[in-house]
């Protein structure tokens, strides 16, 4: 119902370019929620635990944060409290139990808004827009300043510009398909860390495809063919058996003298 959707957002600031941090219990869930917000226009940084989100707060400087742990976890107020200690940005908490007591704890911990469990991404979007509009009004202007473009990431000879979605290897541009780029950028966001296979699939294709591991293996092979000097012996995109994949700096080999 596009007409209803357009009426719902009338008068609310557009989300395009706004930075949102999504914190969940596991990267697969975080990436699933991130995909929905990215489709609306937000720039999303996804984290599978609140500790890593707090550690990355200064680097990402989010305009807002969403805590969505999942119904099976509980205690979103604990995550909200830790985030509130690290940022003044608006926080939307998605409930685990949906009780009034939980809602109260989330607000007491520092949440600015609360959604019932398993709420839609559209609902989170509307609440974020309303919160950001309120901030704009409090500052005496209707819209926030244009957010700073995300920074380039460099891993060895590979350089990635998220603003233009351009990739270079040894200074030469490497053409990637949109799916290849999403997969590479997901790895680059956590460069040097192992990203679980299910989390990669959820971010690139959606949570409903987490059992389709052949998609992931196929596109990992495509990326290696374009970015590795020897795709049969990858040094950048490495597989950690039973865990997932990582984008790493190539290990230097010793030179005999």
C-alpha positions in Angstrom: 0.0 0.0 0.0 2.3 2.7 -1.2 -0.2 5.5 -0.6 -0.5 4.7 3.1 3.3 4.5 3.4 3.7 8.0 1.8 1.1 9.5 4.2 2.8 7.9 7.2 6.2 9.6 6.5 4.8 13.0 5.4 6.5 15.7 7.4 9.2 13.4 8.8 12.8 14.0 7.8 14.2 11.6 5.1 16.6 8.9 6.3 19.0 9.0 3.4 22.5 9.0 4.6 21.7 8.9 8.3 24.0 6.6 10.3 22.3 4.0 12.4 24.0 1.4 14.6 22.0 -1.9 14.9 22.9 -4.1 17.9 21.6 -7.6 18.1 22.4 -11.0 19.6 24.5 -12.4 16.7 25.5 -10.8 13.4 23.0 -12.8 11.4 20.0 -11.1 13.1 21.8 -7.8 13.1 22.4 -8.0 9.4 18.9 -9.0 8.7 17.5 -5.9 10.3 20.3 -3.8 8.7 19.2 -4.9 5.2 15.7 -3.5 5.8 17.0 -0.2 7.1 19.5 0.1 4.2 16.8 -0.5 1.7 15.0 2.6 3.1 18.2 4.7 2.8 20.0 4.6 6.2 23.8 3.9 6.5 23.9 0.9 8.9 26.7 -0.5 11.0 25.6 -3.9 12.4 27.0 -5.6 15.5 26.4 -9.0 17.0 26.9 -7.9 20.6 26.8 -4.7 22.6 30.4 -4.8 23.6 31.7 -4.6 20.1 29.1 -1.8 19.3 30.4 0.3 22.3 34.0 -0.3 21.3 33.2 1.0 17.7 31.0 3.9 18.9 33.7 6.6 18.4 34.6 5.4 15.0 31.0 5.2 13.6 29.5 8.2 15.4 25.9 7.1 14.8 23.0 9.4 14.4 20.8 6.8 16.2 21.0 3.2 17.5 18.6 0.3 17.4 18.7 -2.5 20.0 17.0 -5.7 18.6 18.2 -8.7 20.6 15.4 -11.1 19.6 12.6 -12.6 21.7 14.7 -15.5 22.9 17.3 -13.4 24.6 15.7 -11.0 27.0 17.0 -8.0 28.9 17.3 -5.3 26.1 17.5 -2.7 28.9 21.0 -4.0 29.8 22.2 -3.4 26.2 20.5 0.1 26.2 22.2 1.1 29.4 25.7 0.2 28.0 25.0 2.1 24.8 23.7 5.1 26.6 26.9 5.2 28.6 28.8 5.6 25.2 26.5 7.9 23.2 24.0 10.7 23.4 22.3 9.5 20.1 18.7 8.4 20.2 18.1 4.8 21.0 15.2 2.7 19.9 14.7 -0.6 21.8 12.9 -3.5 20.4 11.4 -5.6 23.2 12.0 -9.2 23.9 9.0 -9.9 26.1 6.8 -6.9 25.2 5.7 -6.3 28.8 5.1 -3.0 30.4 7.8 -3.8 33.0 10.3 -4.4 30.2 9.3 -1.1 28.5 9.8 0.7 31.7 13.2 -0.8 32.3 14.3 0.2 28.7 13.2 3.8 29.2 14.9 4.0 32.6 18.1 2.6 31.0 18.1 5.5 28.5 16.0 4.4 25.5 14.2 7.2 23.6 11.5 4.9 22.2 10.3 1.3 22.4 8.8 -1.2 19.9 7.0 -4.4 20.6 8.8 -7.7 19.8 9.1 -8.6 16.1 8.0 -5.2 15.0 8.4 -4.3 11.3 11.4 -2.4 10.0 8.9 0.3 8.7 7.8 0.9 12.3 11.5 1.3 13.4 12.0 3.7 10.5 9.0 5.9 11.5 10.1 6.0 15.1 13.7 7.0 14.1 12.4 9.7 11.8 10.2 11.1 14.6 13.1 11.1 17.0 15.4 12.8 14.6 12.8 15.4 13.7 12.5 16.2 17.4 16.3 16.7 17.6 16.2 19.0 14.6 13.4 21.1 16.2 15.3 21.3 19.5 18.4 22.6 17.7 16.3 25.3 15.9 16.5 23.8 12.4 14.3 21.4 10.5 16.9 19.0 9.2 20.2 17.7 10.3 23.4 18.5 8.6 24.5 16.2 5.8 26.4 13.3 7.5 30.0 12.8 6.9 30.7 10.2 4.2 31.9 6.8 5.4 35.7 6.5 5.3 37.6 4.3 2.8 38.9 1.0 4.0 42.3 -0.3 3.0 43.4 -3.9 3.5 46.8 -4.6 2.0 46.6 -3.6 -1.7 42.8 -3.6 -1.7 41.1 -0.2 -1.1 37.3 0.2 -0.8 35.3 3.5 -1.1 31.8 2.9 0.4 30.6 6.4 -0.8 31.1 5.5 -4.5 31.1 1.7 -3.9 34.3 1.5 -5.8 37.1 -1.1 -5.2 40.8 -0.9 -6.3 43.6 -3.4 -6.2 47.1 -2.1 -6.5 45.6 1.2 -7.6 43.6 -0.3 -10.4 39.8 -0.3 -10.3 38.2 -3.7 -9.9 34.6 -3.9 -11.3 32.3 -5.8 -8.9 28.6 -6.6 -9.2 26.3 -5.2 -6.5 26.2 -8.6 -4.8 30.0 -9.0 -4.9 30.4 -5.5 -3.5 27.9 -6.1 -0.6 29.7 -9.3 0.3 33.2 -7.6 0.2 32.0 -4.5 2.2 30.4 -6.8 4.9 33.8 -8.4 5.3 35.6 -5.0 5.2 33.4 -3.6 8.0 34.9 -6.3 10.2 38.3 -6.5 8.6 40.6 -8.9 10.4 37.7 -10.6 12.2 35.8 -13.8 11.2 32.3 -13.1 10.1 30.0 -16.2 10.4 28.7 -17.7 7.2 25.1 -17.3 8.2 25.7 -13.6 9.1 27.2 -13.0 5.6 24.3 -14.7 3.9 21.7 -12.7 6.0 23.4 -9.4 5.1 23.8 -10.0 1.4 20.8 -12.1 0.5 18.5 -12.0 3.5 17.8 -14.0 6.6 15.5 -16.4 4.7 18.4 -17.7 2.7 20.8 -18.6 5.6 20.6 -22.3 4.6 21.7 -21.5 1.0 25.4 -21.7 1.7 26.1 -22.4 -2.0 25.3 -18.8 -2.8 28.1 -17.7 -0.4 30.7 -20.1 -1.7 29.9 -19.1 -5.3 30.4 -15.4 -4.6 33.4 -15.9 -2.4 34.9 -17.6 -5.5 34.0 -14.7 -7.7 35.6 -12.2 -5.3 38.8 -14.3 -5.1 39.0 -14.5 -8.9 38.9 -10.7 -9.0 41.0 -9.8 -6.0 43.5 -12.5 -5.2 46.8 -12.9 -7.1 46.3 -16.7 -6.9 42.6 -17.5 -6.3 43.5 -21.1 -5.5 45.7 -19.8 -2.6 43.8 -16.9 -1.2 45.6 -14.5 1.2 42.9 -11.8 1.5 39.6 -13.6 1.7 40.3 -16.5 3.9 38.0 -19.3 5.2 38.1 -20.3 8.9 36.6 -23.8 8.8 33.5 -24.1 10.8 33.4 -20.4 11.6 33.1 -18.3 8.5 35.2 -15.9 6.4 37.5 -13.0 7.1 39.1 -10.2 5.0 42.7 -10.1 6.3 46.0 -8.4 5.6 48.3 -10.8 3.7 50.9 -12.4 5.9 54.4 -11.4 5.0 56.8 -14.2 4.1 60.3 -14.3 5.6 63.1 -13.4 3.2 66.4 -15.2 3.5 69.5 -13.0 3.6 
